[in-house]
Amino acid sequence: MRRLAREQLFENYRIADDMLAGREFFFDHFTAVDAHFFWCFRRGTQLNLDVAQFGHCMAHFELMKQRPSVQKLLAYESEMQAAFAKAA
């Protein structure tokens, strides 16, 4: 099941990688699509999948991490995880 899930995910990453070739965002400017894809791609990195083959996706991921709104979200996530860890 894991193998099939990874294959499906990587098929989508390949499509996204092709779409991102030569551009920063999926459309002419930042949209909700970019935010959603950031979340999807991040899940793959959190699952320790080797996503290095998707260079355009990686560049998009790094660009997104530099956005102030994403930095704020990631900081909030870290705070919440720390609070949950204390409560457990």
Beta strands, then each sheet from edge to edge (+ up, - down):
end
